[in-house]
Amino acid sequence: MNDAVRSEPVIVLETYDPLLPPVVQSLLEAEGIPCFVLNEFTQDLIGGRMLLGGNPILGPIRIEVDAQQAEAARELIAHHISTIETDEPGEEETETPN
């Protein structure tokens, strides 16, 4: 019997973006935060992802972590998402004269 105390899983990410969960999962696991991804593959069962960007019947893709690690996971995710949103596309490109 395992003596480790576990709390209930908590959802730390909900998204219809199929590219975000694998990235977030890798970030969490690299920081030693185990996670579980729900609805990752069921989104494609009815084909809603192709038509609607996500299958509203099955709901979004969700990532759960242990409640004791939820705050750390949310901070890591928030930092990652804010980094993506603040990166300007083409920042490193030089302007060409007209």
C-alpha positions as CSV (number, residue, x, y, z in Angstrom):
1,M,0.0,0.0,0.0
2,N,1.3,3.5,-0.9
3,D,1.5,5.9,2.0
4,A,1.8,9.0,-0.2
5,V,-1.0,11.4,0.2
6,R,-2.8,12.2,-3.0
7,S,-5.5,14.8,-3.5
8,E,-8.1,15.1,-6.2
9,P,-7.0,16.0,-9.7
10,V,-7.6,19.6,-10.8
11,I,-8.0,20.9,-14.3
12,V,-5.3,23.4,-15.1
13,L,-5.9,23.8,-18.8
14,E,-8.9,23.6,-21.2
15,T,-8.4,24.2,-24.8
16,Y,-9.6,23.2,-28.3
17,D,-6.1,24.0,-29.7
18,P,-4.6,20.5,-30.5
19,L,-1.0,21.9,-30.5
20,L,-1.0,23.3,-27.0
21,P,-1.6,20.3,-24.7
22,P,1.5,18.3,-25.8
23,V,3.7,21.4,-25.2
24,V,2.1,22.0,-21.8
25,Q,2.4,18.4,-20.9
26,S,6.1,18.4,-21.8
27,L,6.6,21.6,-19.7
28,L,4.9,20.2,-16.7
29,E,6.7,16.9,-16.8
30,A,10.0,18.6,-17.3
31,E,9.3,20.4,-14.0
32,G,8.4,17.2,-12.3
33,I,4.7,17.8,-12.3
34,P,2.9,14.6,-13.5
35,C,-0.3,15.3,-15.5
36,F,-3.0,13.5,-17.3
37,V,-4.5,14.7,-20.7
38,L,-8.2,14.1,-21.3
39,N,-10.0,14.2,-24.6
40,E,-6.8,14.5,-26.6
41,F,-7.8,11.8,-29.1
42,T,-11.6,11.8,-28.7
43,Q,-11.8,15.2,-30.4
44,D,-11.4,13.4,-33.8
45,L,-14.1,10.8,-33.3
46,I,-16.9,12.8,-34.9
47,G,-14.8,15.1,-37.0
48,G,-15.7,18.3,-35.2
49,R,-12.1,19.5,-35.0
50,M,-11.8,19.7,-38.8
51,L,-15.1,21.7,-39.2
52,L,-15.4,23.7,-36.0
53,G,-11.8,23.9,-34.6
54,G,-13.0,21.6,-31.8
55,N,-15.7,19.2,-31.0
56,P,-18.2,20.9,-28.8
57,I,-20.1,17.7,-28.0
58,L,-17.0,16.1,-26.5
59,G,-15.7,19.3,-24.9
60,P,-12.2,20.7,-24.9
61,I,-8.9,19.0,-24.3
62,R,-8.1,19.1,-20.6
63,I,-5.0,18.7,-18.6
64,E,-5.3,17.6,-14.9
65,V,-2.7,17.6,-12.2
66,D,-2.7,16.7,-8.5
67,A,-4.4,19.6,-6.5
68,Q,-1.2,20.1,-4.4
69,Q,0.7,21.0,-7.6
70,A,-2.1,22.9,-9.3
71,E,-0.8,26.4,-8.4
72,A,2.7,25.6,-9.7
73,A,1.3,24.1,-12.9
74,R,-0.9,27.2,-13.5
75,E,2.0,29.5,-13.0
76,L,4.1,27.6,-15.5
77,I,1.3,27.5,-18.0
78,A,0.5,31.2,-17.6
79,H,4.2,32.1,-18.1
80,H,4.4,29.9,-21.2
81,I,1.2,31.3,-22.7
82,S,2.2,34.9,-22.0
83,T,5.6,34.2,-23.6
84,I,3.8,33.0,-26.8
85,E,1.4,35.9,-26.9
86,T,4.1,38.5,-26.4
87,D,6.4,37.2,-29.1
88,E,6.0,39.3,-32.2
89,P,6.1,37.3,-35.4
90,G,8.9,38.3,-37.6
91,E,10.8,40.3,-34.9
92,E,14.1,38.9,-36.1
93,E,13.3,39.7,-39.7
94,T,14.9,42.8,-41.2
95,E,12.7,45.2,-43.1
96,T,13.2,45.4,-46.8
97,P,13.2,48.9,-48.4
98,N,10.3,49.5,-50.8
